[in-house]
């Protein structure tokens, strides 16, 4: 058996103490991410029955589980190269967002219809070099905006995870040219020490 490092021991201790990790385990949720989306939804009311939703970076399925409980009669397309725990009515695409084959499959599932909401919990592969990691995070944000321009209906919404740092303020300013309302928020379920924030854009008008 591999010996645990000090950093992995610290991570395990933090997980055991974390209120939202314990709540997820006790409530039968896949991960604490469920609470992040729930808190965003409670504040901004972005998810409603009968919507068509595209979820990027869906593994392991924390957001997917929450969405399936809210989208009665709707459509959910969940994308990730890693396994996603999902219900039988969810369209699961194994692959990386932005790959041609993945984009083609999205288009085939939609069959000319438009999305009501684009969600992204994607994060870059961490190199440890902050400027590089931030640039990669902003590249993912640009991809999400491209997906909106291709498939989001007029009046639709976008919610993505991003990270405080260089380029975020400029990207949010750009977003305000395409959406009526744009907010940057940090739900209580996000760890206070994390640079993680969520950008909620509503009223697509591109």
N, C-alpha and C positions, 0 to 999 in steps of 0.2 A: 504494500500500500504506500502511495506517495506521501511524503511528509508535508504537512501544511506549512505554509509560510506565515510570518507574522502578519502580513497584510491580509491574508485569507482568514486568519484568526480574528483580526479586528472586524472584518466584514461580517463574519458569523455572529460575533458579539453584538454588532450594530443591528443585524437582522433580528436577533432574539429580543432586543430592547424596543425595536421600532413598533409603534402603536399600529400603524396601518398594515404592516406585515402580519401582526397578530390578528388584526381584524379580518384580513383577507383569508387567513387560515381558518379562523373560527366561522366565517361566513360562507365558506365553500367557494371562494373566488380563486381564480388562477393566479393572480398576482395583485400587488398593491396598486398597480396601474389602474385597476378598476375604479379606485377612489379618485384618482386624478381626473379621469374623464367625467365621472359622476359629478364632481364638484364644479368642473367647467360647465357642464350641461345645466346644473342647477342655477348657475349664475347667468348664463347667456342663452339658455333654451335653444340649443343648436340641433337637438335630435328629437324627431317626432315620428309617429307612425306613418307608414306608407312612403317614406323617403327612399331614394336611391343613394347609397353611401359607398365611397371607395376608401378603404382603410389600408394605409401603407405602413410597413413595419409592424405587422400584426402579431407576430410570434411573441410570447407563447399563447396569447389569446385573451389577455385580461380585458382589453378594450372590446374585443370581439364578443365576449360573453355579455358585457354591458349593452352593447349595441343590439344584440339579438333579443335582449329583454325589452327593448324600447321600440324596435322597428316593425311592429306588427303590420303585416301586409306589405312591407317594403322589400328592398333588395340590398344585400350587403356583399361587396366584393372585397376579400381580404388577401393581401399580398405579402409574402415574405419567403426568403430562401429556406428558412427554418420551419419546422413543424408548427402548425397552428391548431389549437384545440377549438373546434367550432361545431355548430349544429349542422344538420343535414341540409338545411336550406341556404346556407352560406356558400357563395362561390369562392373557393380557395384556389389561388394561383401560386404555385411554387416557383419563385424566381426573384430577381432583383428589379425593383421599380426602375424604369428607364430602359430596360432591355427591350429590343424590338419585338421579340416573341411575347413578352409580357404585355406590351402595349397593344399588340394585335389581339391578344385574348381579351383584354378589357373592352376593346372596340366591338368584338364579336358578341360578348355578353350583353353590352348595352344595346347593340343592334339599332343605333340611331337615336336612342333615348339620351337624355341629359342627366347628370348627377345633381343631387340637392346639396351634397356635402362631401368635401374631400378632407380626410383626416390623416395625419402622419405622426407616428411615434418613432420615426426613424432617427437613428443616431449614427455618426460616422464611426468607422473603425478607429479606435483611439491610438495615436502614435506616441502620445506623451509630449509632443511639441505643440504648445497651445495655439500658435498662429496657424499651423498646418491643420489642426483639428477644427479650429473655428472656420477656416476657409472651406473645409469639407462639409461642415454643417450648413454653411450658406449655399453651397452647391446643391445640397438636398432641398433646401428651401426653394431655390430657383426651379428645381424639377417639379415641386408641388405646384408652384404658380403656373408652370407650363401645362400641367395636367388640368388646372382650372380653366385655362384659356382654350383647351381642347374640348373638355367634356362638362364643365360646370354650367348649369342653367343660370339665366339672369335672375338675380335675387338670391342665389345660392351662397353657401358659406364654406370657409376654409379654416381648419384648426390644425396647427402643427407644433411639435416640440422643437425648440431651438435653444441656443445658449447665449447668455450675455457675453458680449465681446465685440470685436471689430466687425463692422459690416451689418450688424443687426439693425441699428437705428436707421441706416440708409435703406435697408431692405424694407423695413416697416413703412418708411416714407413712400417708397415705390408702390407698396401694396395699397396705400391710401388713394392711389390714382385709379385703382380697379375695384375697390370696395367702398361702400358707404360708411361703414364703421369698422375700425381696427383697434383692438386692445391687446396689450401685452400683460399677461397675468401669471401668477405663481400660486397654484392651488396649495392648500394646507398639506395635502398628501405628498407634495414634493419636499424632499429633504432641504432644510434651510441652508445647509452648507453647499448645496449643489448650485451650479450656474444655470441649471435648467429653468427655462421659462416656456410659456405657451403663447403663441400668437393666434388670436381669434379674430377672423375677418368675416364680416357679414354684409350682405347686400351687394353681391357681385354685379358689376355694371360695366363690363369691358366692351 
